[in-house]
Amino acid sequence: MRKIVVLFSGGVESSALLAHYLTRNYLVYPLYVRFGYPWEKEEIKRAKKVFNFFKSKYPNLMLLGIRKFRRYSKDSIKLRRVKRI
């Protein structure tokens, strides 16, 4: 089975991309990256609802990873450990 990571916010585009790969039997790892925006709490709530909908229908959907964006230098970035729900 092929594997893929999908940047996921729970919005229309990322949900459509998630569905695209799930219906083609990919092992899908959804990833939400936190940037510290004020609306993230609401966006994460929506992403979890959409995730739960897909998870009930597709066993090839892995746990939703939530990572915090951290900039270490102008040329490199690093993500913290995954928080799983």
C-alpha positions in Angstrom: 0.0 0.0 0.0 1.3 3.4 -0.9 1.7 6.0 1.8 1.2 9.8 1.7 1.2 12.8 4.1 -1.6 15.3 3.4 -1.4 18.8 4.9 -4.9 19.0 6.5 -6.9 21.9 7.8 -10.4 20.5 7.5 -11.2 23.0 4.7 -12.6 22.2 1.3 -9.3 21.7 -0.5 -7.5 19.6 2.0 -10.6 17.5 2.6 -11.0 16.9 -1.1 -7.3 15.9 -1.3 -7.8 13.6 1.7 -10.8 11.9 0.0 -8.9 11.6 -3.3 -6.1 9.5 -1.7 -8.4 7.6 0.6 -10.6 6.4 -2.2 -7.5 5.2 -4.1 -6.4 3.0 -1.1 -3.4 5.1 0.0 -2.3 4.9 3.6 -3.0 8.6 4.4 -1.3 10.5 7.3 -3.1 13.8 7.7 -1.0 16.6 9.2 -2.1 19.9 10.7 0.7 22.5 11.2 0.1 25.1 13.9 1.5 28.6 13.2 0.0 30.4 16.2 -2.9 32.2 14.4 -5.8 33.3 16.6 -8.3 31.2 14.7 -6.4 27.9 15.1 -8.6 26.5 17.9 -11.7 26.7 15.8 -9.9 25.4 12.7 -8.6 22.4 14.7 -12.1 21.7 16.0 -13.4 21.6 12.5 -10.5 19.5 11.3 -11.2 16.9 14.0 -14.8 16.7 13.0 -13.9 16.2 9.3 -11.2 13.7 10.3 -13.7 11.7 12.4 -16.1 11.6 9.5 -13.5 10.2 7.2 -12.1 7.8 9.9 -15.5 6.2 10.3 -15.5 5.3 6.6 -11.8 4.6 5.7 -9.6 2.3 7.8 -6.6 3.5 5.7 -6.7 6.9 7.4 -4.1 7.2 10.1 -4.2 9.4 13.2 -4.3 13.2 12.7 -0.9 14.7 13.5 -0.8 18.2 14.9 2.6 19.9 14.9 3.8 23.3 15.9 5.9 25.2 13.3 9.2 26.5 14.7 11.7 28.5 12.8 15.3 28.0 13.8 17.0 30.1 11.2 16.1 31.9 8.0 17.1 28.9 5.9 15.7 26.0 7.9 12.5 25.0 9.7 11.8 22.3 12.2 8.5 20.7 13.4 8.0 19.4 16.9 6.8 15.9 17.8 3.4 14.9 16.6 0.4 15.3 19.0 -2.0 12.6 18.1 -5.8 12.7 18.7 
